[in-house]
Amino acid sequence: MPKYLFEASYTAEGAKGIIKEGAAARRAAIEKAAASVGGKLECFYFAFGDVDAYVIADLPDNAAAAAMALTVGASGKAATKTIVLLSADEAEAATKRSVAYRPPGD
């Protein structure tokens, strides 16, 4: 199953919700969200800085990942960035592919 990294930045309202409900409740909510689209939460970490949380989930496909990102964004309580993760085997397969590409100006 494809693996996705979500970076979440909470709004002030979202941060208030975490303070009210607790960090474990947020992790449980994301675990439930991933399961609802046929996936599984691998890990959830809170962080300092521009990004407030990092989530790695195994999801069935890009549509499931987009559905999660859209739903979180539509809440108005967090903004997300979604990154598709590749295994070492997938990256290795990419290095073996031939691509017909011409750089600009060549």
N, CA, C and O of each residue as an XYZ file, in Angstrom:
424
protein
N       0.850     -1.171      0.000
C       0.000      0.000      0.000
C       0.899      1.238      0.000
O       1.888      1.280      0.731
N       0.567      2.241     -0.809
C       1.371      3.462     -0.845
C       1.432      4.151      0.520
O       0.507      4.053      1.327
N       2.531      4.840      0.753
C       2.778      5.514      2.029
C       2.809      7.023      1.776
O       3.390      7.489      0.796
N       2.174      7.777      2.678
C       2.080      9.226      2.546
C       2.523      9.904      3.832
O       2.261      9.424      4.935
N       3.200     11.032      3.662
C       3.574     11.891      4.785
C       2.701     13.136      4.705
O       2.682     13.826      3.687
N       1.993     13.412      5.767
C       1.191     14.627      5.866
C       1.862     15.552      6.870
O       2.200     15.137      7.979
N       2.053     16.794      6.479
C       2.514     17.826      7.395
C       1.296     18.683      7.714
O       0.613     19.160      6.807
N       1.026     18.876      8.991
C      -0.143     19.661      9.396
C       0.291     20.870     10.204
O       1.135     20.774     11.095
N      -0.296     22.002      9.878
C      -0.081     23.238     10.631
C      -1.443     23.681     11.150
O      -2.348     23.971     10.368
N      -1.584     23.733     12.469
C      -2.867     24.059     13.079
C      -3.109     25.560     13.105
O      -2.182     26.349     13.289
N      -4.359     25.939     12.918
C      -4.761     27.322     13.129
C      -4.875     27.529     14.634
O      -4.758     26.573     15.401
N      -5.101     28.762     15.061
C      -5.287     29.031     16.486
C      -6.469     28.224     17.026
O      -6.410     27.691     18.134
N      -7.529     28.141     16.245
C      -8.705     27.379     16.669
C      -8.386     25.884     16.788
O      -8.849     25.217     17.713
N      -7.599     25.370     15.853
C      -7.194     23.969     15.915
C      -6.333     23.684     17.126
O      -6.498     22.651     17.775
N      -5.408     24.593     17.441
C      -4.556     24.421     18.616
C      -5.385     24.433     19.896
O      -5.101     23.684     20.830
N      -6.404     25.280     19.938
C      -7.294     25.304     21.107
C      -8.009     23.964     21.264
O      -8.216     23.492     22.381
N      -8.380     23.361     20.152
C      -9.035     22.055     20.197
C      -8.121     20.976     20.750
O      -8.567     20.105     21.497
N      -6.846     21.028     20.388
C      -5.883     20.046     20.907
C      -5.694     20.245     22.411
O      -5.630     19.274     23.165
N      -5.605     21.496     22.843
C      -5.471     21.772     24.271
C      -6.699     21.246     25.020
O      -6.575     20.666     26.099
N      -7.867     21.449     24.447
C      -9.114     21.026     25.094
C      -9.237     19.498     25.153
O      -9.569     18.944     26.201
N      -8.968     18.815     24.025
C      -9.205     17.370     23.935
C      -7.983     16.520     24.268
O      -8.120     15.354     24.636
N      -6.793     17.095     24.140
C      -5.567     16.350     24.407
C      -4.939     15.796     23.138
O      -5.611     15.575     22.130
N      -3.641     15.581     23.215
C      -2.872     15.098     22.066
C      -3.266     13.685     21.655
O      -3.330     13.381     20.464
N      -3.530     12.822     22.629
C      -3.900     11.438     22.308
C      -5.215     11.379     21.535
O      -5.393     10.507     20.684
N      -6.124     12.284     21.820
C      -7.395     12.323     21.094
C      -7.177     12.699     19.632
O      -7.873     12.197     18.749
N      -6.218     13.575     19.377
C      -5.933     13.976     17.994
C      -5.366     12.803     17.226
O      -5.756     12.557     16.085
N      -4.436     12.069     17.850
C      -3.865     10.881     17.208
C      -4.966      9.867     16.907
O      -5.002      9.298     15.816
N      -5.853      9.640     17.855
C      -6.952      8.683     17.655
C      -7.869      9.122     16.519
O      -8.350      8.287     15.753
N      -8.114     10.423     16.406
C      -8.972     10.938     15.336
C      -8.335     10.705     13.967
O      -9.025     10.353     13.011
N      -7.024     10.900     13.873
C      -6.330     10.690     12.598
C      -6.268      9.201     12.272
O      -6.375      8.812     11.109
N      -6.098      8.382     13.283
C      -6.103      6.930     13.076
C      -7.460      6.488     12.513
O      -7.520      5.672     11.593
N      -8.528      7.024     13.061
C      -9.884      6.710     12.588
C     -10.098      7.230     11.160
O     -10.714      6.552     10.338
N      -9.595      8.419     10.870
C      -9.732      8.996      9.526
C      -9.031      8.125      8.488
O      -9.581      7.861      7.418
N      -7.821      7.683      8.805
C      -7.080      6.821      7.869
C      -7.834      5.513      7.641
O      -7.944      5.049      6.506
N      -8.351      4.922      8.705
C      -9.110      3.669      8.578
C     -10.367      3.868      7.740
O     -10.771      2.964      7.009
N     -10.989      5.040      7.838
C     -12.239      5.293      7.110
C     -12.055      5.326      5.597
O     -13.019      5.156      4.851
N     -10.823      5.543      5.141
C     -10.554      5.527      3.692
C      -9.794      4.258      3.291
O      -9.239      4.176      2.195
N      -9.778      3.275      4.192
C      -9.143      1.997      3.875
C      -7.666      1.932      4.176
O      -6.967      1.055      3.667
N      -7.174      2.852      5.000
C      -5.747      2.898      5.305
C      -5.439      2.616      6.751
O      -6.293      2.187      7.526
N      -4.174      2.874      7.096
C      -3.701      2.628      8.452
C      -2.681      3.695      8.830
O      -1.775      4.006      8.056
N      -2.837      4.246     10.017
C      -1.879      5.205     10.536
C      -0.613      4.474     10.953
O      -0.676      3.522     11.731
N       0.536      4.907     10.445
C       1.804      4.317     10.860
C       2.373      5.051     12.069
O       2.769      4.428     13.055
N       2.410      6.391     11.984
C       2.912      7.170     13.108
C       2.380      8.591     13.055
O       1.987      9.096     12.004
N       2.382      9.217     14.224
C       1.899     10.582     14.385
C       2.829     11.265     15.377
O       2.995     10.800     16.505
N       3.433     12.368     14.954
C       4.336     13.116     15.829
C       3.947     14.587     15.838
O       3.700     15.180     14.789
N       3.896     15.164     17.019
C       3.785     16.609     17.142
C       5.189     17.189     17.033
O       6.170     16.508     17.332
N       5.289     18.464     16.599
C       6.595     19.074     16.381
C       6.547     20.561     16.711
O       5.476     21.151     16.854
N       7.731     21.147     16.828
C       7.883     22.586     16.980
C       8.115     23.198     15.608
O       8.567     22.510     14.693
N       7.814     24.472     15.456
C       8.138     25.177     14.217
C       6.927     25.410     13.338
O       5.791     25.444     13.810
N       7.192     25.572     12.040
C       6.122     25.850     11.084
C       5.135     24.702     10.961
O       3.948     24.923     10.720
N       5.613     23.489     11.125
C       4.763     22.302     11.032
C       4.481     21.820     12.451
O       5.400     21.625     13.246
N       3.203     21.631     12.759
C       2.805     21.234     14.110
C       2.704     19.727     14.296
O       2.837     19.223     15.411
N       2.469     19.008     13.198
C       2.342     17.554     13.296
C       2.799     16.899     12.002
O       2.596     17.426     10.909
N       3.418     15.740     12.156
C       3.826     14.906     11.028
C       3.097     13.577     11.158
O       3.121     12.940     12.211
N       2.453     13.172     10.080
C       1.679     11.935     10.068
C       2.147     11.089      8.896
O       2.251     11.581      7.772
N       2.429      9.821      9.153
C       2.724      8.879      8.073
C       1.622      7.834      8.087
O       1.334      7.227      9.118
N       1.009      7.634      6.925
C      -0.096      6.685      6.812
C       0.060      5.844      5.556
O       0.543      6.315      4.527
N      -0.357      4.594      5.663
C      -0.480      3.710      4.504
C      -1.911      3.866      4.018
O      -2.860      3.599      4.755
N      -2.060      4.299      2.774
C      -3.385      4.521      2.206
C      -3.495      3.800      0.867
O      -2.484      3.576      0.201
N      -4.708      3.437      0.468
C      -4.870      2.640     -0.754
C      -4.389      3.324     -2.040
O      -3.885      2.663     -2.948
N      -4.549      4.652     -2.112
C      -4.215      5.340     -3.359
C      -4.211      6.853     -3.161
O      -4.496      7.358     -2.075
N      -3.880      7.561     -4.238
C      -3.826      9.025     -4.183
C      -5.185      9.642     -3.867
O      -5.259     10.673     -3.198
N      -6.263      9.012     -4.348
C      -7.600      9.549     -4.070
C      -7.890      9.524     -2.574
O      -8.481     10.467     -2.046
N      -7.485      8.466     -1.888
C      -7.688      8.384     -0.441
C      -6.867      9.456      0.267
O      -7.354     10.096      1.199
N      -5.624      9.658     -0.170
C      -4.768     10.684      0.429
C      -5.354     12.071      0.179
O      -5.365     12.911      1.079
N      -5.836     12.313     -1.021
C      -6.442     13.612     -1.341
C      -7.700     13.834     -0.517
O      -7.946     14.945     -0.047
N      -8.500     12.788     -0.337
C      -9.721     12.907      0.468
C      -9.381     13.313      1.896
O     -10.047     14.169      2.478
N      -8.354     12.702      2.454
C      -7.951     13.074      3.815
C      -7.484     14.523      3.869
O      -7.908     15.279      4.743
N      -6.615     14.914      2.944
C      -6.084     16.277      2.938
C      -7.194     17.313      2.738
O      -7.206     18.350      3.401
N      -8.111     17.033      1.837
C      -9.220     17.957      1.582
C     -10.117     18.098      2.809
O     -10.545     19.199      3.154
N     -10.394     16.983      3.456
C     -11.258     17.005      4.634
C     -10.626     17.796      5.771
O     -11.297     18.593      6.427
N      -9.328     17.576      6.005
C      -8.624     18.316      7.062
C      -8.610     19.804      6.715
O      -8.903     20.642      7.568
N      -8.274     20.132      5.482
C      -8.231     21.531      5.075
C      -9.588     22.211      5.161
O      -9.683     23.369      5.566
N     -10.637     21.490      4.779
C     -11.986     22.059      4.801
C     -12.464     22.352      6.218
O     -13.378     23.153      6.410
N     -11.854     21.711      7.208
C     -12.252     21.957      8.597
C     -11.905     23.383      9.031
O     -12.522     23.934      9.942
N     -10.910     23.970      8.367
C     -10.469     25.307      8.738
C      -9.602     25.330      9.988
O      -9.205     26.401     10.447
N      -9.302     24.146     10.548
C      -8.532     24.090     11.781
C      -7.098     23.636     11.574
O      -6.305     23.605     12.516
N      -6.768     23.283     10.334
C      -5.398     22.894      9.998
C      -5.202     23.003      8.498
O      -6.145     22.849      7.722
N      -3.979     23.267      8.102
C      -3.585     23.226      6.695
C      -2.618     22.055      6.556
O      -1.821     21.797      7.458
N      -2.684     21.351      5.435
C      -1.818     20.199      5.255
C      -0.992     20.300      3.986
O      -1.336     21.013      3.043
N       0.084     19.578      3.994
C       0.917     19.354      2.817
C       1.066     17.839      2.740
O       1.377     17.189      3.738
N       0.845     17.281      1.557
C       0.900     15.832      1.383
C       2.100     15.465      0.526
O       2.318     16.048     -0.536
N       2.869     14.503      0.991
C       4.064     14.051      0.283
C       3.952     12.541      0.075
O       3.749     11.790      1.029
N       4.084     12.106     -1.175
C       4.087     10.682     -1.470
C       5.478     10.145     -1.161
O       6.478     10.671     -1.649
N       5.535      9.098     -0.349
C       6.822      8.514      0.027
C       7.112      7.290     -0.842
O       6.204      6.526     -1.170
N       8.366      7.111     -1.207
C       8.798      5.957     -1.996
C       9.693      5.067     -1.156
O      10.536      5.554     -0.403
N       9.509      3.779     -1.285
C      10.422      2.843     -0.626
C      11.743      2.843     -1.397
O      11.819      3.378     -2.503
N      12.766      2.250     -0.819
C      14.054      2.145     -1.508
C      13.890      1.339     -2.797
O      14.513      1.662     -3.808
N      13.061      0.299     -2.772
C      12.826     -0.501     -3.981
C      12.156      0.322     -5.069
O      12.501      0.197     -6.244
N      11.196      1.164     -4.685
C      10.532      2.020     -5.678
C      11.503      3.049     -6.248
O      11.488      3.311     -7.451
N      12.333      3.625     -5.410
C      13.332      4.582     -5.891
C      14.324      3.893     -6.821
O      14.725      4.459     -7.838
N      14.719      2.668     -6.468
C      15.628      1.890     -7.315
C      14.994      1.632     -8.680
O      15.661      1.763     -9.706
N      13.717      1.267     -8.698
C      13.015      1.034     -9.966
C      12.978      2.315    -10.799
O      13.082      2.262    -12.025
N      12.830      3.460    -10.140
C      12.809      4.733    -10.860
C      14.144      5.000    -11.542
O      14.181      5.552    -12.642
N      15.245      4.609    -10.893
C      16.561      4.854    -11.497
C      16.788      3.991    -12.727
O      17.674      4.284    -13.530
N      16.011      2.944    -12.887
C      16.164      2.027    -14.029
C      15.302      2.412    -15.220
O      15.440      1.835    -16.299
N      14.418      3.378    -15.034
C      13.523      3.781    -16.123
C      14.192      4.800    -17.027
O      14.923      5.680    -16.573
N      13.924      4.659    -18.313
C      14.423      5.602    -19.302
C      13.330      6.637    -19.571
O      12.170      6.291    -19.795
N      13.719      7.899    -19.546
C      12.765      8.984    -19.750
C      13.184      9.806    -20.957
O      14.332     10.243    -21.040
N      12.275     10.021    -21.889
C      12.540     10.855    -23.063
C      12.317     12.320    -22.643
O      11.185     12.804    -22.621
N      13.406     13.008    -22.315
C      13.322     14.364    -21.812
C      14.362     15.234    -22.483
O      15.504     14.825    -22.689
N      13.937     16.463    -22.827
C      14.851     17.454    -23.377
C      14.801     18.674    -22.474
O      13.736     19.274    -22.323
N      15.930     19.065    -21.862
C      15.949     20.256    -21.008
C      15.625     21.515    -21.822
O      15.858     21.542    -23.031
N      15.097     22.540    -21.181
C      14.804     23.787    -21.874
C      16.054     24.363    -22.544
O      17.123     24.397    -21.935
N      15.929     24.796    -23.743
C      17.024     25.430    -24.468
C      17.972     24.466    -25.158
O      18.872     24.910    -25.871
N      17.805     23.176    -24.976
C      18.694     22.199    -25.658
C      18.077     21.768    -26.988
O      18.663     20.959    -27.707
